[in-house]
Amino acid sequence: MDINLLRAIATLLLFIAFVAICVTVFSRKRKDYYEDASKIPLREKPIEPIDKAHKKLEAGQ
């Protein structure tokens, strides 16, 4: 195996991963999820933090 074959295999694998991510992101099953996520900045009150570390950071401890 030479370096060019390894580069070609890596390129092919990354292209397949890119296509898989695009299919997942743009699938119709995920439409409701992304519509809900797009409305997050417009909510009147922020979501309450659920972990203690995040609460400590907000309190300045």
C-alpha positions as CSV (number, residue, x, y, z in Angstrom):
1,M,0.0,0.0,0.0
2,D,1.3,3.4,-0.9
3,I,0.3,6.7,0.5
4,N,-1.9,7.7,-2.4
5,L,-4.1,4.6,-1.9
6,L,-4.5,5.5,1.8
7,R,-5.4,9.1,0.9
8,A,-8.0,7.8,-1.6
9,I,-9.5,5.5,1.0
10,A,-9.6,8.3,3.6
11,T,-11.3,10.7,1.1
12,L,-13.9,8.1,0.2
13,L,-14.7,7.4,3.9
14,L,-15.0,11.0,4.7
15,F,-17.2,11.6,1.7
16,I,-19.5,8.7,2.8
17,A,-19.6,10.2,6.3
18,F,-20.5,13.6,4.9
19,V,-23.3,12.2,2.8
20,A,-24.7,10.2,5.7
21,I,-24.7,13.4,7.9
22,C,-26.5,15.3,5.2
23,V,-29.1,12.6,4.8
24,T,-29.7,12.5,8.5
25,V,-29.9,16.3,8.9
26,F,-32.2,16.9,6.0
27,S,-34.5,13.9,6.5
28,R,-38.2,14.6,6.9
29,K,-38.3,12.7,10.2
30,R,-36.2,15.4,11.9
31,K,-38.3,18.4,10.6
32,D,-40.3,18.8,13.9
33,Y,-37.1,18.7,15.9
34,Y,-35.4,21.4,13.9
35,E,-38.6,23.6,13.9
36,D,-38.7,23.4,17.7
37,A,-35.0,24.1,17.9
38,S,-35.3,27.2,15.7
39,K,-37.8,28.7,18.2
40,I,-35.4,28.4,21.2
41,P,-34.0,31.9,20.9
42,L,-37.5,33.4,20.8
43,R,-38.7,31.9,24.1
44,E,-39.5,34.4,26.8
45,K,-37.8,32.7,29.7
46,P,-34.6,30.7,29.4
47,I,-34.4,27.0,30.0
48,E,-33.4,26.2,33.6
49,P,-30.0,24.6,34.0
50,I,-30.2,21.0,35.1
51,D,-26.8,20.3,36.3
52,K,-25.2,21.6,39.5
53,A,-21.9,22.7,37.8
54,H,-23.8,25.1,35.5
55,K,-25.7,26.5,38.5
56,K,-22.4,27.1,40.3
57,L,-21.0,29.0,37.3
58,E,-24.0,31.2,37.2
59,A,-23.8,31.9,40.9
60,G,-20.1,32.9,40.6
61,Q,-18.8,30.2,42.9
